[in-house]
Every structure is written in C-alpha cells, then in structure tokens.
Amino acid sequence: MSISTDPRLDPRIKAMMGAMPTPEASDAESREQLLAEAASDEAMAAREAMAVLMEACDDESVAPSAGLAVSTKTFTSAPDVINAGQNLVVIRANELNLDLIAIGRRSEGLRGNG
C-alpha cells in the first residue's frame, strides 16, 4: 500500500504526499558508509527539500486540526538514563466515532468503515 492508495488517509494529505518518490533501501557495508552518505551534499539537499515540503504541508487547508486533540507524552527509561526520554505526539479525535475506526487482524491491512 502506498500513500496515494491508502484509504485511511485524508484526500488532501494524499494529494500533497502521494506524488513523492519512495527512496529505495539498500544494505550498507559499514556504519562509516552510512554516515558518509548522510553527510553528502545530495543527502543534505534532500533533507532541506523535505523540510520545505513538510512546512508547506503544515497548513489547515491541507491537514485541518479542527476536532482533534493534540498532546505530547514523554516516556523515560527505568532506571532513567540522562536525556533518554522519548517524546510521543498523540493526535486523536475529540469525539469517538466508531464508524471511522480502522481494524485488522494479523497480516490484513487496516480498513476504516467511514
């Protein structure tokens, strides 16, 4: 399933994100190779382009926030390691609508009823 064919996504997000190419994954021979690739001019330009795209998508006309509750939860390890907290942004509907809940079993894809 791709972004452009995922029935769970808002059509406005599909329109903005569906045309983006999906990078191909490959095995690296070493950690140093990965670091060199990530530090390349091409990789830095790609990250900058993605940041510009994400900024353009952060708009109420593309992804409206009306009716959503947004909160941030921080999880820390036990015992706590300095600066080991992981933040999780939780976005959910203000009201439960059972018609829009996505369900699935094992390897089945998730399908919403809405």
C-alpha positions as CSV (number, residue, x, y, z in Angstrom):
1,M,0.0,0.0,0.0
2,S,1.3,3.5,-0.8
3,I,0.3,6.9,0.4
4,S,-1.7,7.5,-2.7
5,T,-3.7,4.3,-2.3
6,D,-4.2,4.2,1.5
7,P,-7.9,4.6,2.2
8,R,-7.3,5.7,5.7
9,L,-5.6,9.0,4.7
10,D,-7.3,12.3,4.2
11,P,-7.5,13.0,0.5
12,R,-5.8,16.4,0.9
13,I,-2.8,14.7,2.5
14,K,-2.8,12.1,-0.3
15,A,-2.7,14.9,-2.9
16,M,0.3,16.6,-1.2
17,M,2.3,13.5,-0.3
18,G,1.2,10.9,-2.9
19,A,3.5,12.2,-5.6
20,M,6.6,12.0,-3.5
21,P,9.1,9.3,-4.6
22,T,9.8,6.5,-2.2
23,P,13.5,6.1,-1.7
24,E,14.9,2.6,-2.2
25,A,16.5,0.9,0.7
26,S,19.9,-0.8,0.3
27,D,22.3,-2.6,2.6
28,A,25.3,-0.7,3.8
29,E,28.7,-2.3,4.1
30,S,29.6,-0.3,7.3
31,R,28.4,2.4,9.7
32,E,31.0,4.7,8.2
33,Q,29.4,4.3,4.7
34,L,26.0,5.3,6.1
35,L,27.5,8.4,7.9
36,A,29.3,9.4,4.7
37,E,26.1,9.1,2.7
38,A,24.1,11.0,5.2
39,A,26.7,13.8,5.3
40,S,26.8,14.1,1.5
41,D,25.7,17.3,-0.3
42,E,22.9,15.3,-2.0
43,A,21.6,13.9,1.3
44,M,21.7,17.4,2.9
45,A,19.8,18.9,-0.1
46,A,17.2,16.1,0.1
47,R,16.6,16.8,3.8
48,E,16.3,20.5,3.1
49,A,13.8,19.9,0.3
50,M,11.8,17.6,2.7
51,A,11.8,20.3,5.4
52,V,10.4,22.8,2.9
53,L,7.7,20.3,1.8
54,M,6.8,19.5,5.4
55,E,6.5,23.2,6.1
56,A,4.1,23.6,3.1
57,C,2.0,20.7,4.4
58,D,1.7,22.3,7.8
59,D,-1.4,24.2,6.8
60,E,-5.0,24.0,7.8
61,S,-6.1,23.7,4.2
62,V,-4.0,20.5,3.8
63,A,-4.4,18.9,7.2
64,P,-7.1,20.5,9.2
65,S,-6.9,20.3,13.0
66,A,-10.5,21.1,13.8
67,G,-11.9,18.3,16.1
68,L,-8.5,16.9,17.0
69,A,-6.8,16.8,20.4
70,V,-3.0,17.0,20.3
71,S,-0.9,16.1,23.3
72,T,2.8,15.2,23.9
73,K,3.7,12.3,26.2
74,T,7.3,11.8,27.4
75,F,8.4,8.3,28.2
76,T,11.7,7.7,30.1
77,S,13.6,4.5,30.7
78,A,13.8,2.9,34.1
79,P,16.3,3.4,35.5
80,D,16.4,6.8,33.9
81,V,19.4,7.5,31.7
82,I,20.2,11.1,31.3
83,N,18.3,12.6,28.3
84,A,16.8,9.2,27.5
85,G,13.3,10.4,27.3
86,Q,11.3,9.7,24.2
87,N,8.5,12.1,23.2
88,L,5.4,10.8,21.5
89,V,2.9,13.2,19.9
90,V,-0.6,11.8,20.2
91,I,-3.2,13.1,17.8
92,R,-6.8,11.8,18.2
93,A,-10.3,12.9,17.6
94,N,-12.0,14.9,20.3
95,E,-15.0,12.6,20.0
96,L,-15.1,8.9,19.4
97,N,-16.7,8.0,16.0
98,L,-16.9,4.2,15.8
99,D,-17.6,4.4,12.0
100,L,-14.0,5.7,11.4
101,I,-12.1,3.2,13.5
102,A,-9.6,1.1,11.4
103,I,-9.5,-2.6,12.3
104,G,-7.5,-5.5,11.1
105,R,-6.3,-9.0,12.0
106,R,-2.7,-10.2,11.8
107,S,-1.4,-9.5,8.3
108,E,-4.6,-8.0,7.0
109,G,-4.5,-4.3,6.0
110,L,-6.3,-1.8,8.1
111,R,-9.6,-0.6,6.7
112,G,-11.8,2.1,8.1
113,N,-15.6,1.8,8.0
114,G,-16.0,5.5,7.2
